[in-house]
Amino acid sequence: MKDHESEEMYLETILVLKGERPAVRSIDIADKLGYAKSSVSRGVSLLQDRGYIKVADDGFIDFTEKGAKKAESIFDRHNTLTRFFVGLGADSELAERNACRIEHVIDDEIFDLIKRSADK
């Protein structure tokens, strides 16, 4: 995994998948993101090395406490930004697409301002 955005995309995808099914494996991530299995395997290994996830012997993926916290934070950013853009008048698909890109680069201070505005 070469960058921060990629790491966050994997964590967010695992969180979403955990909400959709009882167990998540690398193949599920590959299918959801449309990535090659080999790329996902490498990404999962790096997330494991960084202490965000643990992979059981049967291949099922679970978050560590650190990983769950980070994934939930990323997901919150995504949802908040989407809501904010829809509130500005963007259609939901456009809002979603832009939130997905911006959530990885926005400064905490600016995000906090947007969150306060979106939560009103």
Jmol script that loads the backbone (N, CA, C; Angstrom):
load data "model"
ATOM      1  N   MET A   1       0.853  -1.154   0.000  1.00  0.00           N
ATOM      2  CA  MET A   1       0.000   0.000   0.000  1.00  0.00           C
ATOM      3  C   MET A   1       0.902   1.220   0.000  1.00  0.00           C
ATOM      4  N   LYS A   2       0.791   2.017  -1.010  1.00  0.00           N
ATOM      5  CA  LYS A   2       1.767   3.078  -1.169  1.00  0.00           C
ATOM      6  C   LYS A   2       1.372   4.403  -0.548  1.00  0.00           C
ATOM      7  N   ASP A   3       0.118   4.566  -0.182  1.00  0.00           N
ATOM      8  CA  ASP A   3      -0.233   5.866   0.369  1.00  0.00           C
ATOM      9  C   ASP A   3      -1.355   5.788   1.389  1.00  0.00           C
ATOM     10  N   HIS A   4      -1.518   6.879   2.042  1.00  0.00           N
ATOM     11  CA  HIS A   4      -2.500   7.080   3.094  1.00  0.00           C
ATOM     12  C   HIS A   4      -3.930   6.851   2.571  1.00  0.00           C
ATOM     13  N   GLU A   5      -4.231   7.354   1.392  1.00  0.00           N
ATOM     14  CA  GLU A   5      -5.573   7.221   0.829  1.00  0.00           C
ATOM     15  C   GLU A   5      -5.935   5.756   0.604  1.00  0.00           C
ATOM     16  N   SER A   6      -5.001   4.994   0.079  1.00  0.00           N
ATOM     17  CA  SER A   6      -5.242   3.581  -0.179  1.00  0.00           C
ATOM     18  C   SER A   6      -5.511   2.832   1.127  1.00  0.00           C
ATOM     19  N   GLU A   7      -4.718   3.119   2.132  1.00  0.00           N
ATOM     20  CA  GLU A   7      -4.901   2.505   3.450  1.00  0.00           C
ATOM     21  C   GLU A   7      -6.308   2.805   3.979  1.00  0.00           C
ATOM     22  N   GLU A   8      -6.706   4.049   3.874  1.00  0.00           N
ATOM     23  CA  GLU A   8      -8.019   4.446   4.362  1.00  0.00           C
ATOM     24  C   GLU A   8      -9.148   3.797   3.561  1.00  0.00           C
ATOM     25  N   MET A   9      -8.960   3.661   2.254  1.00  0.00           N
ATOM     26  CA  MET A   9      -9.989   3.014   1.421  1.00  0.00           C
ATOM     27  C   MET A   9     -10.185   1.557   1.851  1.00  0.00           C
ATOM     28  N   TYR A  10      -9.100   0.865   2.123  1.00  0.00           N
ATOM     29  CA  TYR A  10      -9.203  -0.524   2.580  1.00  0.00           C
ATOM     30  C   TYR A  10      -9.937  -0.595   3.916  1.00  0.00           C
ATOM     31  N   LEU A  11      -9.558   0.262   4.856  1.00  0.00           N
ATOM     32  CA  LEU A  11     -10.199   0.240   6.178  1.00  0.00           C
ATOM     33  C   LEU A  11     -11.685   0.553   6.077  1.00  0.00           C
ATOM     34  N   GLU A  12     -12.029   1.558   5.297  1.00  0.00           N
ATOM     35  CA  GLU A  12     -13.435   1.921   5.127  1.00  0.00           C
ATOM     36  C   GLU A  12     -14.212   0.790   4.456  1.00  0.00           C
ATOM     37  N   THR A  13     -13.619   0.161   3.473  1.00  0.00           N
ATOM     38  CA  THR A  13     -14.278  -0.942   2.770  1.00  0.00           C
ATOM     39  C   THR A  13     -14.512  -2.120   3.699  1.00  0.00           C
ATOM     40  N   ILE A  14     -13.542  -2.440   4.535  1.00  0.00           N
ATOM     41  CA  ILE A  14     -13.716  -3.527   5.500  1.00  0.00           C
ATOM     42  C   ILE A  14     -14.869  -3.199   6.439  1.00  0.00           C
ATOM     43  N   LEU A  15     -14.941  -1.964   6.908  1.00  0.00           N
ATOM     44  CA  LEU A  15     -16.023  -1.555   7.803  1.00  0.00           C
ATOM     45  C   LEU A  15     -17.387  -1.700   7.124  1.00  0.00           C
ATOM     46  N   VAL A  16     -17.487  -1.235   5.894  1.00  0.00           N
ATOM     47  CA  VAL A  16     -18.748  -1.340   5.144  1.00  0.00           C
ATOM     48  C   VAL A  16     -19.130  -2.809   4.954  1.00  0.00           C
ATOM     49  N   LEU A  17     -18.155  -3.630   4.569  1.00  0.00           N
ATOM     50  CA  LEU A  17     -18.427  -5.050   4.363  1.00  0.00           C
ATOM     51  C   LEU A  17     -18.870  -5.728   5.657  1.00  0.00           C
ATOM     52  N   LYS A  18     -18.270  -5.345   6.774  1.00  0.00           N
ATOM     53  CA  LYS A  18     -18.663  -5.921   8.069  1.00  0.00           C
ATOM     54  C   LYS A  18     -20.109  -5.570   8.402  1.00  0.00           C
ATOM     55  N   GLY A  19     -20.593  -4.451   7.894  1.00  0.00           N
ATOM     56  CA  GLY A  19     -21.991  -4.087   8.085  1.00  0.00           C
ATOM     57  C   GLY A  19     -22.938  -4.858   7.172  1.00  0.00           C
ATOM     58  N   GLU A  20     -22.389  -5.444   6.114  1.00  0.00           N
ATOM     59  CA  GLU A  20     -23.204  -6.153   5.127  1.00  0.00           C
ATOM     60  C   GLU A  20     -23.218  -7.670   5.308  1.00  0.00           C
ATOM     61  N   ARG A  21     -22.224  -8.205   5.991  1.00  0.00           N
ATOM     62  CA  ARG A  21     -22.110  -9.666   6.119  1.00  0.00           C
ATOM     63  C   ARG A  21     -21.463 -10.032   7.446  1.00  0.00           C
ATOM     64  N   PRO A  22     -21.609 -11.268   7.843  1.00  0.00           N
ATOM     65  CA  PRO A  22     -21.071 -11.673   9.150  1.00  0.00           C
ATOM     66  C   PRO A  22     -19.543 -11.771   9.207  1.00  0.00           C
ATOM     67  N   ALA A  23     -18.908 -12.026   8.079  1.00  0.00           N
ATOM     68  CA  ALA A  23     -17.454 -12.180   8.067  1.00  0.00           C
ATOM     69  C   ALA A  23     -16.886 -11.603   6.774  1.00  0.00           C
ATOM     70  N   VAL A  24     -15.667 -11.097   6.860  1.00  0.00           N
ATOM     71  CA  VAL A  24     -15.017 -10.472   5.700  1.00  0.00           C
ATOM     72  C   VAL A  24     -13.689 -11.157   5.436  1.00  0.00           C
ATOM     73  N   ARG A  25     -13.443 -11.431   4.157  1.00  0.00           N
ATOM     74  CA  ARG A  25     -12.172 -11.999   3.712  1.00  0.00           C
ATOM     75  C   ARG A  25     -11.586 -11.103   2.629  1.00  0.00           C
ATOM     76  N   SER A  26     -10.364 -11.338   2.277  1.00  0.00           N
ATOM     77  CA  SER A  26      -9.681 -10.542   1.250  1.00  0.00           C
ATOM     78  C   SER A  26     -10.433 -10.550  -0.073  1.00  0.00           C
ATOM     79  N   ILE A  27     -10.993 -11.683  -0.440  1.00  0.00           N
ATOM     80  CA  ILE A  27     -11.712 -11.784  -1.712  1.00  0.00           C
ATOM     81  C   ILE A  27     -12.924 -10.844  -1.730  1.00  0.00           C
ATOM     82  N   ASP A  28     -13.544 -10.657  -0.569  1.00  0.00           N
ATOM     83  CA  ASP A  28     -14.684  -9.745  -0.478  1.00  0.00           C
ATOM     84  C   ASP A  28     -14.253  -8.305  -0.748  1.00  0.00           C
ATOM     85  N   ILE A  29     -13.080  -7.940  -0.224  1.00  0.00           N
ATOM     86  CA  ILE A  29     -12.533  -6.600  -0.444  1.00  0.00           C
ATOM     87  C   ILE A  29     -12.208  -6.413  -1.919  1.00  0.00           C
ATOM     88  N   ALA A  30     -11.577  -7.419  -2.518  1.00  0.00           N
ATOM     89  CA  ALA A  30     -11.222  -7.353  -3.938  1.00  0.00           C
ATOM     90  C   ALA A  30     -12.473  -7.180  -4.794  1.00  0.00           C
ATOM     91  N   ASP A  31     -13.505  -7.931  -4.484  1.00  0.00           N
ATOM     92  CA  ASP A  31     -14.756  -7.836  -5.244  1.00  0.00           C
ATOM     93  C   ASP A  31     -15.398  -6.457  -5.082  1.00  0.00           C
ATOM     94  N   LYS A  32     -15.431  -5.948  -3.862  1.00  0.00           N
ATOM     95  CA  LYS A  32     -16.079  -4.662  -3.586  1.00  0.00           C
ATOM     96  C   LYS A  32     -15.352  -3.503  -4.277  1.00  0.00           C
ATOM     97  N   LEU A  33     -14.012  -3.532  -4.244  1.00  0.00           N
ATOM     98  CA  LEU A  33     -13.229  -2.437  -4.811  1.00  0.00           C
ATOM     99  C   LEU A  33     -12.870  -2.641  -6.283  1.00  0.00           C
ATOM    100  N   GLY A  34     -13.040  -3.869  -6.776  1.00  0.00           N
ATOM    101  CA  GLY A  34     -12.661  -4.157  -8.152  1.00  0.00           C
ATOM    102  C   GLY A  34     -11.151  -4.223  -8.336  1.00  0.00           C
ATOM    103  N   TYR A  35     -10.446  -4.611  -7.275  1.00  0.00           N
ATOM    104  CA  TYR A  35      -8.981  -4.705  -7.309  1.00  0.00           C
ATOM    105  C   TYR A  35      -8.567  -6.152  -7.537  1.00  0.00           C
ATOM    106  N   ALA A  36      -7.354  -6.331  -8.015  1.00  0.00           N
ATOM    107  CA  ALA A  36      -6.795  -7.675  -8.169  1.00  0.00           C
ATOM    108  C   ALA A  36      -6.588  -8.300  -6.789  1.00  0.00           C
ATOM    109  N   LYS A  37      -6.792  -9.602  -6.702  1.00  0.00           N
ATOM    110  CA  LYS A  37      -6.618 -10.305  -5.438  1.00  0.00           C
ATOM    111  C   LYS A  37      -5.207 -10.125  -4.879  1.00  0.00           C
ATOM    112  N   SER A  38      -4.227 -10.091  -5.765  1.00  0.00           N
ATOM    113  CA  SER A  38      -2.841  -9.930  -5.311  1.00  0.00           C
ATOM    114  C   SER A  38      -2.615  -8.563  -4.670  1.00  0.00           C
ATOM    115  N   SER A  39      -3.237  -7.531  -5.215  1.00  0.00           N
ATOM    116  CA  SER A  39      -3.121  -6.188  -4.640  1.00  0.00           C
ATOM    117  C   SER A  39      -3.762  -6.135  -3.258  1.00  0.00           C
ATOM    118  N   VAL A  40      -4.929  -6.739  -3.141  1.00  0.00           N
ATOM    119  CA  VAL A  40      -5.632  -6.744  -1.861  1.00  0.00           C
ATOM    120  C   VAL A  40      -4.855  -7.562  -0.833  1.00  0.00           C
ATOM    121  N   SER A  41      -4.286  -8.656  -1.272  1.00  0.00           N
ATOM    122  CA  SER A  41      -3.485  -9.475  -0.359  1.00  0.00           C
ATOM    123  C   SER A  41      -2.332  -8.672   0.223  1.00  0.00           C
ATOM    124  N   ARG A  42      -1.680  -7.917  -0.610  1.00  0.00           N
ATOM    125  CA  ARG A  42      -0.564  -7.060  -0.159  1.00  0.00           C
ATOM    126  C   ARG A  42      -1.090  -5.973   0.776  1.00  0.00           C
ATOM    127  N   GLY A  43      -2.190  -5.341   0.412  1.00  0.00           N
ATOM    128  CA  GLY A  43      -2.771  -4.294   1.244  1.00  0.00           C
ATOM    129  C   GLY A  43      -3.194  -4.813   2.608  1.00  0.00           C
ATOM    130  N   VAL A  44      -3.801  -5.978   2.628  1.00  0.00           N
ATOM    131  CA  VAL A  44      -4.227  -6.595   3.889  1.00  0.00           C
ATOM    132  C   VAL A  44      -3.010  -6.899   4.757  1.00  0.00           C
ATOM    133  N   SER A  45      -1.952  -7.393   4.156  1.00  0.00           N
ATOM    134  CA  SER A  45      -0.714  -7.667   4.914  1.00  0.00           C
ATOM    135  C   SER A  45      -0.159  -6.397   5.543  1.00  0.00           C
ATOM    136  N   LEU A  46      -0.177  -5.317   4.787  1.00  0.00           N
ATOM    137  CA  LEU A  46       0.335  -4.050   5.314  1.00  0.00           C
ATOM    138  C   LEU A  46      -0.552  -3.514   6.442  1.00  0.00           C
ATOM    139  N   LEU A  47      -1.862  -3.645   6.292  1.00  0.00           N
ATOM    140  CA  LEU A  47      -2.760  -3.216   7.372  1.00  0.00           C
ATOM    141  C   LEU A  47      -2.528  -4.040   8.631  1.00  0.00           C
ATOM    142  N   GLN A  48      -2.257  -5.310   8.433  1.00  0.00           N
ATOM    143  CA  GLN A  48      -1.966  -6.189   9.560  1.00  0.00           C
ATOM    144  C   GLN A  48      -0.637  -5.782  10.219  1.00  0.00           C
ATOM    145  N   ASP A  49       0.371  -5.516   9.407  1.00  0.00           N
ATOM    146  CA  ASP A  49       1.673  -5.079   9.919  1.00  0.00           C
ATOM    147  C   ASP A  49       1.567  -3.767  10.697  1.00  0.00           C
ATOM    148  N   ARG A  50       0.649  -2.903  10.288  1.00  0.00           N
ATOM    149  CA  ARG A  50       0.478  -1.593  10.942  1.00  0.00           C
ATOM    150  C   ARG A  50      -0.440  -1.659  12.160  1.00  0.00           C
ATOM    151  N   GLY A  51      -0.939  -2.846  12.443  1.00  0.00           N
ATOM    152  CA  GLY A  51      -1.743  -3.025  13.646  1.00  0.00           C
ATOM    153  C   GLY A  51      -3.196  -2.611  13.527  1.00  0.00           C
ATOM    154  N   TYR A  52      -3.712  -2.503  12.308  1.00  0.00           N
ATOM    155  CA  TYR A  52      -5.103  -2.108  12.103  1.00  0.00           C
ATOM    156  C   TYR A  52      -6.062  -3.295  12.046  1.00  0.00           C
ATOM    157  N   ILE A  53      -5.575  -4.421  11.580  1.00  0.00           N
ATOM    158  CA  ILE A  53      -6.430  -5.602  11.446  1.00  0.00           C
ATOM    159  C   ILE A  53      -5.666  -6.838  11.903  1.00  0.00           C
ATOM    160  N   LYS A  54      -6.436  -7.892  12.137  1.00  0.00           N
ATOM    161  CA  LYS A  54      -5.847  -9.205  12.359  1.00  0.00           C
ATOM    162  C   LYS A  54      -6.568 -10.178  11.428  1.00  0.00           C
ATOM    163  N   VAL A  55      -5.825 -11.120  10.907  1.00  0.00           N
ATOM    164  CA  VAL A  55      -6.384 -12.104   9.984  1.00  0.00           C
ATOM    165  C   VAL A  55      -6.281 -13.471  10.639  1.00  0.00           C
ATOM    166  N   ALA A  56      -7.425 -14.122  10.807  1.00  0.00           N
ATOM    167  CA  ALA A  56      -7.473 -15.447  11.427  1.00  0.00           C
ATOM    168  C   ALA A  56      -6.930 -16.496  10.464  1.00  0.00           C
ATOM    169  N   ASP A  57      -6.659 -17.662  10.987  1.00  0.00           N
ATOM    170  CA  ASP A  57      -6.140 -18.757  10.163  1.00  0.00           C
ATOM    171  C   ASP A  57      -7.085 -19.122   9.022  1.00  0.00           C
ATOM    172  N   ASP A  58      -8.397 -18.901   9.223  1.00  0.00           N
ATOM    173  CA  ASP A  58      -9.377 -19.211   8.171  1.00  0.00           C
ATOM    174  C   ASP A  58      -9.536 -18.064   7.165  1.00  0.00           C
ATOM    175  N   GLY A  59      -8.730 -16.995   7.335  1.00  0.00           N
ATOM    176  CA  GLY A  59      -8.741 -15.880   6.385  1.00  0.00           C
ATOM    177  C   GLY A  59      -9.707 -14.757   6.724  1.00  0.00           C
ATOM    178  N   PHE A  60     -10.464 -14.905   7.791  1.00  0.00           N
ATOM    179  CA  PHE A  60     -11.417 -13.868   8.160  1.00  0.00           C
ATOM    180  C   PHE A  60     -10.697 -12.697   8.833  1.00  0.00           C
ATOM    181  N   ILE A  61     -11.138 -11.504   8.471  1.00  0.00           N
ATOM    182  CA  ILE A  61     -10.482 -10.266   8.898  1.00  0.00           C
ATOM    183  C   ILE A  61     -11.293  -9.605  10.006  1.00  0.00           C
ATOM    184  N   ASP A  62     -10.584  -9.180  11.040  1.00  0.00           N
ATOM    185  CA  ASP A  62     -11.198  -8.407  12.117  1.00  0.00           C
ATOM    186  C   ASP A  62     -10.347  -7.193  12.404  1.00  0.00           C
ATOM    187  N   PHE A  63     -10.975  -6.155  12.896  1.00  0.00           N
ATOM    188  CA  PHE A  63     -10.248  -4.952  13.282  1.00  0.00           C
ATOM    189  C   PHE A  63      -9.587  -5.137  14.639  1.00  0.00           C
ATOM    190  N   THR A  64      -8.470  -4.478  14.816  1.00  0.00           N
ATOM    191  CA  THR A  64      -7.944  -4.254  16.151  1.00  0.00           C
ATOM    192  C   THR A  64      -8.700  -3.039  16.676  1.00  0.00           C
ATOM    193  N   GLU A  65      -8.525  -2.711  17.926  1.00  0.00           N
ATOM    194  CA  GLU A  65      -9.179  -1.518  18.467  1.00  0.00           C
ATOM    195  C   GLU A  65      -8.729  -0.277  17.692  1.00  0.00           C
ATOM    196  N   LYS A  66      -7.435  -0.200  17.428  1.00  0.00           N
ATOM    197  CA  LYS A  66      -6.861   0.921  16.670  1.00  0.00           C
ATOM    198  C   LYS A  66      -7.473   0.993  15.265  1.00  0.00           C
ATOM    199  N   GLY A  67      -7.605  -0.139  14.612  1.00  0.00           N
ATOM    200  CA  GLY A  67      -8.150  -0.189  13.257  1.00  0.00           C
ATOM    201  C   GLY A  67      -9.616   0.183  13.204  1.00  0.00           C
ATOM    202  N   ALA A  68     -10.393  -0.297  14.180  1.00  0.00           N
ATOM    203  CA  ALA A  68     -11.826   0.021  14.220  1.00  0.00           C
ATOM    204  C   ALA A  68     -12.019   1.516  14.415  1.00  0.00           C
ATOM    205  N   LYS A  69     -11.224   2.098  15.278  1.00  0.00           N
ATOM    206  CA  LYS A  69     -11.330   3.535  15.544  1.00  0.00           C
ATOM    207  C   LYS A  69     -11.016   4.345  14.288  1.00  0.00           C
ATOM    208  N   LYS A  70      -9.957   3.962  13.582  1.00  0.00           N
ATOM    209  CA  LYS A  70      -9.580   4.682  12.367  1.00  0.00           C
ATOM    210  C   LYS A  70     -10.633   4.498  11.275  1.00  0.00           C
ATOM    211  N   ALA A  71     -11.122   3.279  11.085  1.00  0.00           N
ATOM    212  CA  ALA A  71     -12.139   3.007  10.057  1.00  0.00           C
ATOM    213  C   ALA A  71     -13.415   3.794  10.329  1.00  0.00           C
ATOM    214  N   GLU A  72     -13.840   3.835  11.583  1.00  0.00           N
ATOM    215  CA  GLU A  72     -15.048   4.571  11.932  1.00  0.00           C
ATOM    216  C   GLU A  72     -14.871   6.073  11.706  1.00  0.00           C
ATOM    217  N   SER A  73     -13.681   6.574  11.956  1.00  0.00           N
ATOM    218  CA  SER A  73     -13.391   7.989  11.718  1.00  0.00           C
ATOM    219  C   SER A  73     -13.472   8.319  10.227  1.00  0.00           C
ATOM    220  N   ILE A  74     -12.911   7.471   9.407  1.00  0.00           N
ATOM    221  CA  ILE A  74     -12.939   7.666   7.953  1.00  0.00           C
ATOM    222  C   ILE A  74     -14.393   7.602   7.453  1.00  0.00           C
ATOM    223  N   PHE A  75     -15.130   6.636   7.943  1.00  0.00           N
ATOM    224  CA  PHE A  75     -16.526   6.467   7.537  1.00  0.00           C
ATOM    225  C   PHE A  75     -17.360   7.672   7.961  1.00  0.00           C
ATOM    226  N   ASP A  76     -17.079   8.201   9.144  1.00  0.00           N
ATOM    227  CA  ASP A  76     -17.772   9.402   9.612  1.00  0.00           C
ATOM    228  C   ASP A  76     -17.473  10.583   8.690  1.00  0.00           C
ATOM    229  N   ARG A  77     -16.225  10.726   8.294  1.00  0.00           N
ATOM    230  CA  ARG A  77     -15.859  11.802   7.364  1.00  0.00           C
ATOM    231  C   ARG A  77     -16.646  11.663   6.065  1.00  0.00           C
ATOM    232  N   HIS A  78     -16.670  10.462   5.536  1.00  0.00           N
ATOM    233  CA  HIS A  78     -17.368  10.201   4.278  1.00  0.00           C
ATOM    234  C   HIS A  78     -18.844  10.590   4.390  1.00  0.00           C
ATOM    235  N   ASN A  79     -19.510  10.108   5.426  1.00  0.00           N
ATOM    236  CA  ASN A  79     -20.936  10.374   5.600  1.00  0.00           C
ATOM    237  C   ASN A  79     -21.220  11.853   5.853  1.00  0.00           C
ATOM    238  N   THR A  80     -20.381  12.476   6.662  1.00  0.00           N
ATOM    239  CA  THR A  80     -20.571  13.895   6.964  1.00  0.00           C
ATOM    240  C   THR A  80     -20.391  14.747   5.715  1.00  0.00           C
ATOM    241  N   LEU A  81     -19.330  14.483   4.963  1.00  0.00           N
ATOM    242  CA  LEU A  81     -19.086  15.256   3.743  1.00  0.00           C
ATOM    243  C   LEU A  81     -20.199  15.040   2.722  1.00  0.00           C
ATOM    244  N   THR A  82     -20.659  13.814   2.590  1.00  0.00           N
ATOM    245  CA  THR A  82     -21.764  13.537   1.666  1.00  0.00           C
ATOM    246  C   THR A  82     -22.997  14.340   2.065  1.00  0.00           C
ATOM    247  N   ARG A  83     -23.345  14.288   3.344  1.00  0.00           N
ATOM    248  CA  ARG A  83     -24.495  15.025   3.862  1.00  0.00           C
ATOM    249  C   ARG A  83     -24.344  16.529   3.631  1.00  0.00           C
ATOM    250  N   PHE A  84     -23.146  17.036   3.865  1.00  0.00           N
ATOM    251  CA  PHE A  84     -22.869  18.458   3.682  1.00  0.00           C
ATOM    252  C   PHE A  84     -23.071  18.868   2.221  1.00  0.00           C
ATOM    253  N   PHE A  85     -22.528  18.093   1.290  1.00  0.00           N
ATOM    254  CA  PHE A  85     -22.646  18.422  -0.128  1.00  0.00           C
ATOM    255  C   PHE A  85     -24.088  18.324  -0.615  1.00  0.00           C
ATOM    256  N   VAL A  86     -24.825  17.347  -0.129  1.00  0.00           N
ATOM    257  CA  VAL A  86     -26.249  17.236  -0.472  1.00  0.00           C
ATOM    258  C   VAL A  86     -26.994  18.457   0.067  1.00  0.00           C
ATOM    259  N   GLY A  87     -26.625  18.881   1.272  1.00  0.00           N
ATOM    260  CA  GLY A  87     -27.235  20.072   1.862  1.00  0.00           C
ATOM    261  C   GLY A  87     -26.964  21.334   1.068  1.00  0.00           C
ATOM    262  N   LEU A  88     -25.844  21.345   0.356  1.00  0.00           N
ATOM    263  CA  LEU A  88     -25.518  22.483  -0.496  1.00  0.00           C
ATOM    264  C   LEU A  88     -26.273  22.448  -1.823  1.00  0.00           C
ATOM    265  N   GLY A  89     -26.892  21.292  -2.105  1.00  0.00           N
ATOM    266  CA  GLY A  89     -27.663  21.178  -3.338  1.00  0.00           C
ATOM    267  C   GLY A  89     -27.127  20.166  -4.340  1.00  0.00           C
ATOM    268  N   ALA A  90     -26.030  19.480  -4.014  1.00  0.00           N
ATOM    269  CA  ALA A  90     -25.487  18.467  -4.932  1.00  0.00           C
ATOM    270  C   ALA A  90     -26.387  17.235  -4.923  1.00  0.00           C
ATOM    271  N   ASP A  91     -26.497  16.569  -6.079  1.00  0.00           N
ATOM    272  CA  ASP A  91     -27.249  15.317  -6.058  1.00  0.00           C
ATOM    273  C   ASP A  91     -26.426  14.281  -5.294  1.00  0.00           C
ATOM    274  N   SER A  92     -27.100  13.257  -4.798  1.00  0.00           N
ATOM    275  CA  SER A  92     -26.456  12.313  -3.876  1.00  0.00           C
ATOM    276  C   SER A  92     -25.276  11.576  -4.507  1.00  0.00           C
ATOM    277  N   GLU A  93     -25.360  11.246  -5.774  1.00  0.00           N
ATOM    278  CA  GLU A  93     -24.256  10.523  -6.430  1.00  0.00           C
ATOM    279  C   GLU A  93     -23.012  11.410  -6.541  1.00  0.00           C
ATOM    280  N   LEU A  94     -23.203  12.655  -6.934  1.00  0.00           N
ATOM    281  CA  LEU A  94     -22.093  13.596  -7.030  1.00  0.00           C
ATOM    282  C   LEU A  94     -21.504  13.872  -5.647  1.00  0.00           C
ATOM    283  N   ALA A  95     -22.365  14.043  -4.663  1.00  0.00           N
ATOM    284  CA  ALA A  95     -21.912  14.287  -3.288  1.00  0.00           C
ATOM    285  C   ALA A  95     -21.086  13.110  -2.775  1.00  0.00           C
ATOM    286  N   GLU A  96     -21.574  11.912  -3.013  1.00  0.00           N
ATOM    287  CA  GLU A  96     -20.889  10.682  -2.585  1.00  0.00           C
ATOM    288  C   GLU A  96     -19.516  10.560  -3.235  1.00  0.00           C
ATOM    289  N   ARG A  97     -19.466  10.766  -4.520  1.00  0.00           N
ATOM    290  CA  ARG A  97     -18.205  10.630  -5.264  1.00  0.00           C
ATOM    291  C   ARG A  97     -17.157  11.632  -4.773  1.00  0.00           C
ATOM    292  N   ASN A  98     -17.567  12.860  -4.545  1.00  0.00           N
ATOM    293  CA  ASN A  98     -16.623  13.879  -4.088  1.00  0.00           C
ATOM    294  C   ASN A  98     -16.230  13.675  -2.635  1.00  0.00           C
ATOM    295  N   ALA A  99     -17.164  13.263  -1.809  1.00  0.00           N
ATOM    296  CA  ALA A  99     -16.851  12.975  -0.405  1.00  0.00           C
ATOM    297  C   ALA A  99     -15.786  11.887  -0.324  1.00  0.00           C
ATOM    298  N   CYS A 100     -15.910  10.886  -1.173  1.00  0.00           N
ATOM    299  CA  CYS A 100     -14.961   9.778  -1.183  1.00  0.00           C
ATOM    300  C   CYS A 100     -13.541  10.246  -1.498  1.00  0.00           C
ATOM    301  N   ARG A 101     -13.428  11.254  -2.321  1.00  0.00           N
ATOM    302  CA  ARG A 101     -12.106  11.772  -2.680  1.00  0.00           C
ATOM    303  C   ARG A 101     -11.573  12.738  -1.626  1.00  0.00           C
ATOM    304  N   ILE A 102     -12.440  13.577  -1.113  1.00  0.00           N
ATOM    305  CA  ILE A 102     -12.021  14.636  -0.195  1.00  0.00           C
ATOM    306  C   ILE A 102     -11.722  14.108   1.204  1.00  0.00           C
ATOM    307  N   GLU A 103     -12.422  13.068   1.622  1.00  0.00           N
ATOM    308  CA  GLU A 103     -12.286  12.561   2.998  1.00  0.00           C
ATOM    309  C   GLU A 103     -10.853  12.209   3.369  1.00  0.00           C
ATOM    310  N   HIS A 104     -10.032  11.950   2.396  1.00  0.00           N
ATOM    311  CA  HIS A 104      -8.650  11.512   2.655  1.00  0.00           C
ATOM    312  C   HIS A 104      -7.660  12.666   2.758  1.00  0.00           C
ATOM    313  N   VAL A 105      -8.048  13.842   2.315  1.00  0.00           N
ATOM    314  CA  VAL A 105      -7.086  14.945   2.256  1.00  0.00           C
ATOM    315  C   VAL A 105      -7.479  16.179   3.059  1.00  0.00           C
ATOM    316  N   ILE A 106      -8.700  16.234   3.527  1.00  0.00           N
ATOM    317  CA  ILE A 106      -9.179  17.426   4.221  1.00  0.00           C
ATOM    318  C   ILE A 106      -8.513  17.543   5.601  1.00  0.00           C
ATOM    319  N   ASP A 107      -8.151  18.747   5.961  1.00  0.00           N
ATOM    320  CA  ASP A 107      -7.569  19.009   7.279  1.00  0.00           C
ATOM    321  C   ASP A 107      -8.632  18.821   8.361  1.00  0.00           C
ATOM    322  N   ASP A 108      -8.190  18.385   9.538  1.00  0.00           N
ATOM    323  CA  ASP A 108      -9.111  18.165  10.657  1.00  0.00           C
ATOM    324  C   ASP A 108      -9.900  19.420  11.011  1.00  0.00           C
ATOM    325  N   GLU A 109      -9.241  20.559  11.017  1.00  0.00           N
ATOM    326  CA  GLU A 109      -9.915  21.812  11.385  1.00  0.00           C
ATOM    327  C   GLU A 109     -11.059  22.140  10.424  1.00  0.00           C
ATOM    328  N   ILE A 110     -10.808  21.997   9.138  1.00  0.00           N
ATOM    329  CA  ILE A 110     -11.849  22.275   8.140  1.00  0.00           C
ATOM    330  C   ILE A 110     -12.959  21.237   8.243  1.00  0.00           C
ATOM    331  N   PHE A 111     -12.588  19.980   8.433  1.00  0.00           N
ATOM    332  CA  PHE A 111     -13.607  18.939   8.578  1.00  0.00           C
ATOM    333  C   PHE A 111     -14.502  19.226   9.777  1.00  0.00           C
ATOM    334  N   ASP A 112     -13.918  19.629  10.896  1.00  0.00           N
ATOM    335  CA  ASP A 112     -14.710  19.937  12.087  1.00  0.00           C
ATOM    336  C   ASP A 112     -15.713  21.059  11.815  1.00  0.00           C
ATOM    337  N   LEU A 113     -15.295  22.068  11.058  1.00  0.00           N
ATOM    338  CA  LEU A 113     -16.215  23.156  10.688  1.00  0.00           C
ATOM    339  C   LEU A 113     -17.364  22.634   9.831  1.00  0.00           C
ATOM    340  N   ILE A 114     -17.033  21.791   8.865  1.00  0.00           N
ATOM    341  CA  ILE A 114     -18.055  21.215   7.994  1.00  0.00           C
ATOM    342  C   ILE A 114     -18.990  20.328   8.807  1.00  0.00           C
ATOM    343  N   LYS A 115     -18.429  19.543   9.704  1.00  0.00           N
ATOM    344  CA  LYS A 115     -19.248  18.642  10.511  1.00  0.00           C
ATOM    345  C   LYS A 115     -20.243  19.429  11.360  1.00  0.00           C
ATOM    346  N   ARG A 116     -19.782  20.503  11.973  1.00  0.00           N
ATOM    347  CA  ARG A 116     -20.690  21.333  12.768  1.00  0.00           C
ATOM    348  C   ARG A 116     -21.825  21.884  11.909  1.00  0.00           C
ATOM    349  N   SER A 117     -21.485  22.318  10.705  1.00  0.00           N
ATOM    350  CA  SER A 117     -22.475  22.872   9.796  1.00  0.00           C
ATOM    351  C   SER A 117     -23.442  21.789   9.306  1.00  0.00           C
ATOM    352  N   ALA A 118     -22.919  20.614   8.976  1.00  0.00           N
ATOM    353  CA  ALA A 118     -23.745  19.512   8.458  1.00  0.00           C
ATOM    354  C   ALA A 118     -24.660  18.945   9.540  1.00  0.00           C
ATOM    355  N   ASP A 119     -24.246  19.030  10.801  1.00  0.00           N
ATOM    356  CA  ASP A 119     -25.032  18.463  11.897  1.00  0.00           C
ATOM    357  C   ASP A 119     -26.106  19.401  12.421  1.00  0.00           C
ATOM    358  N   LYS A 120     -26.173  20.616  11.885  1.00  0.00           N
ATOM    359  CA  LYS A 120     -27.188  21.589  12.344  1.00  0.00           C
ATOM    360  C   LYS A 120     -28.562  21.214  11.850  1.00  0.00           C
TER     361      LYS A 120
END
end "model"
wireframe off; spacefill off
backbone 0.3
color backbone group
